[in-house]
């Protein structure tokens, strides 16, 4: 078999595989979620329905600020 024929068959095979892969590839597009279907999409667990609302106080905010600063080594 000549090199040109083998190269042509390889090219046709590679294009066939690439076209099959492109046809089988499904990437979902952007969608808009409406608030009407949101309750069906993500229901609340039964435990969270009766829990009281916790408000952040100064100590919790100070703790969150301290955790966000990270650990700093000694300065030279």
C-alpha positions as CSV (number, residue, x, y, z in Angstrom):
1,X,0.0,0.0,0.0
2,X,1.4,3.4,-0.9
3,X,2.1,6.0,1.7
4,X,-0.4,8.4,0.2
5,X,-3.2,5.9,0.4
6,X,-2.5,5.0,3.9
7,X,-2.2,8.6,4.9
8,X,-5.6,9.4,3.3
9,X,-7.3,6.4,5.0
10,X,-5.8,7.5,8.3
11,X,-7.1,11.1,7.7
12,X,-10.6,9.9,6.8
13,X,-10.6,7.6,9.9
14,X,-9.4,10.5,12.2
15,X,-12.0,12.8,10.8
16,X,-14.7,10.2,11.3
17,X,-13.8,9.7,14.9
18,X,-13.6,13.4,15.5
19,X,-17.0,14.0,14.0
20,X,-18.6,11.1,16.1
21,X,-17.1,12.6,19.2
22,X,-18.4,16.1,18.3
23,X,-21.9,14.7,17.7
24,X,-21.9,12.7,21.0
25,X,-20.6,15.7,23.1
26,X,-23.5,17.3,24.9
27,X,-22.8,20.4,26.9
28,X,-25.8,21.9,28.6
29,X,-26.5,25.6,27.8
30,X,-27.3,28.3,30.3
31,X,-30.8,28.1,31.8
32,X,-32.9,30.4,33.9
33,X,-34.3,28.9,37.1
34,X,-37.6,30.3,38.1
35,X,-38.7,30.7,41.8
36,X,-41.8,28.7,41.1
37,X,-39.9,25.5,40.4
38,X,-37.2,26.1,43.0
39,X,-39.1,24.4,45.8
40,X,-39.4,21.3,43.8
41,X,-35.8,21.5,42.7
42,X,-34.2,21.9,46.2
43,X,-36.4,21.0,49.1
44,X,-35.5,21.8,52.6
45,X,-34.6,19.0,55.0
46,X,-37.2,18.3,57.7
47,X,-34.8,19.3,60.5
48,X,-34.3,22.9,59.2
49,X,-37.9,23.8,59.0
50,X,-38.3,24.3,62.8
51,X,-34.9,25.8,63.6
52,X,-34.7,29.3,65.1
53,X,-32.9,32.0,63.2
54,X,-29.5,32.7,64.6
55,X,-28.2,36.3,64.5
56,X,-24.6,37.2,64.2
57,X,-23.1,39.0,67.2
58,X,-19.8,40.8,67.6
59,X,-17.9,37.8,68.8
60,X,-18.8,35.8,65.8
61,X,-17.9,38.6,63.4
62,X,-14.5,39.0,65.2
63,X,-13.9,35.2,64.9
64,X,-14.7,35.3,61.1
65,X,-12.4,38.3,60.7
66,X,-9.6,36.5,62.5
67,X,-10.0,33.3,60.5
68,X,-10.0,35.3,57.2
69,X,-6.6,36.9,58.0
70,X,-4.7,33.6,58.1
71,X,-1.6,32.8,60.0
72,X,1.3,35.2,59.6
73,X,4.8,34.1,60.4
74,X,7.2,36.2,62.5
75,X,8.4,39.5,61.0
76,X,12.1,40.1,60.6
